Amino acid sequence: MSMEMGGTVLVNCTLARHGGAILEVFNDAILTSTALYDYQPRTMESMTAWFAAKEAGGFPVLGVEDSVGTLLGFASYGTFRAWPAYKYTVEHSVYVHRDCRGRGLGRWLLQELIAAARKNGLHALIGGIDAANPGSIALHERLGFRHVGTLPEVGFKFGRWLDLAFYELILDTPTHPIDG
């Protein structure tokens, strides 16, 4: 994969090349935002497990690099719920490095993730978004996601209760879904 946009390039992320940069973005989100309902910074060992789970599930990890190969953002999806009948539904996430927001990278990554989901015969993408994150909500709505519910006060971080909003995009795939 090698699509370009304004001096940046879309890549398939690997642990060896991007694990440290993804870890940095995750840990910034954990420490400074409610984008991740987590308290403690993650370790490099957790990235090994994270990439292994993506590979085992056949889930993409897409990234955007600048002209010198620095990772500016990434997106992926994974298992929504662990029961077999959810096999056509995934939960996704998109993260852009704090210094690179507002440049359209999140939109590009999410569009490419939607294309990957379609190509892989999926039917529904679910985004769990902190209800107080207007930027992420607006991005999802611009790309056709619909608000399908909010779970009030399911998280607690930074001394306050957090509401989790769910946004869903229904795709026209797979063409022939099957039970089992």
N, C-alpha and C positions, 0 to 999 in steps of 0.2 A: 504494500500500500504506500502510495506516495502522492497525495494530493496537496496542492499548495494554495495558500491564501495570504496575501500581503507579506511575503517573506517568511512565512511559517509553513511547516509541513506536517501533515497528518501521518502518524506512525502507529504500528502495533507495538505496544510496550512490552518489555521483558524485565524480569527481575534483575538480571545482570546490568542492564543499561539504565533502567528507570526506577528500580526499587528504592534507592535512597531519596530521589527527588519526590516520589509519590509519598514516601514516609514523611518527608518534610512538610508537604502540603496537608496530609492527614493530621499531623501533630499540631500544625498551626491552627487548623479548624477545631481541633479538640480544645486547645488552650485558650482560644480567643473568640469562639463563636458557638452558636447552637446548631451549626450545620451537622455536627455529629453529637449524638447523645452519649458521649463517652467522657470520662474524667481524666484518665491517665494517658500520657503519651504512649504511643505504640513503639515496639522494638523492631529491629531489623528481622529478628526471627519471625515476628508476626507477618512481615511482608512475604517471607518464604511460604508460609502457610496460605496467605491470601492469594498469591500467584498460583500455588498448587491447586487451590479450590477452583480458581477461574479456569485453569487448564483442564482439570478433571470434568468440569461441567461444560466445556466447549464454549465458555463465555469470553467475549472480546474484552481487551483492555486497550482502548484507543488513547493516543496522546497527541498533543500538539507541541512541536519543537520549534525553536527559533533557528535562524540561519547558522548558529554555531552549535546546535544540538542540545540546547538547554530546554528541559521540559517546562512548558508554561501552563499546562492543564491536562487533565485526563478524565476519562469516562469509562464506565463499565456497567454491566448488569450481572445479576446472579439470581439464584433461586428465590422465588417469592415466598412460598411456603413448601414444606417438605413432603407433601402428599402427592401421589402420582397425577391426580386429575388437574393439578396446577401446572402441568408440563408446558403449556403454551403461554404462561404468564411469567414475567420476570420483574424484579425490582431493580431500578437503575440508580446510578449516582453520577454526578458531574462535579468536578472540582477544578477551579482555576486558581493559580497562584495569586496571592493577594496583590502583587505588584502588576498583574496583567489583566485585571478585571475591567469590564467596560469596553472591550475591544472586539466583541463578537465571538470570542473563542468558545465560550460556553454554548452558544447557539450552534456553532459549527460542530462541536463535539456531540451535542445532543442529536443534531440532524443525522450525523454519521452513525450514531448508536441506533437510531430508529431504522436507518437503512440496513444495518447489520441484523437487527431483530426481524425485519421483513425477510431478508435473505435466508435467515435461519428458520423461517416458518413459524415464528411466534405470533401471538394474537393480541396480547395486552402488555403494555409497559406501565408499571406503577412507580410513582415517585412519592416517597415519604418526605415531606418538607416541613421544617419548623414553620408554624403558622405566622410567625413574626419575621419571615424572610421574604420581603416583597420582591426582591430582585429575582430570586429563583422561581417564585410563583409567576411573575410576569413572563419570564423566559418560557416556562412550561405552557402557559396560556397562549403565547404567541405561536407556539408550535402545535397547537390543537389539543393539548391536554385539557381535561375537564376535571373540575373539583368534584370529588365523589364522596367526600366525608372528612370530618375532623374529629379526632379523639382528644377531648379536652384533658389537660393536666395529666398526661401520661408520662412526662419526663420532668425531672427536677435538676436544674443546673444553674449555677451562678445565683443561688439563693431564691430562685423563683420557679413556679410551675410552668411547664412548656406544653403547648398544644401542637399536636402532630396532624398536619393536613395531608390528605392523600389526593394525588392527581393521577389520572389514568388516560392513556391513549390507546384506543382500540384500532388495531390494524386489520387489513383485509386478508391477512394470511392466518393460518395455512389454507390452501385451497381445498384440501381434503382432510380435515381433522379426524382422528380416530380415537376410540376408547382404548384403554390398555397401554 
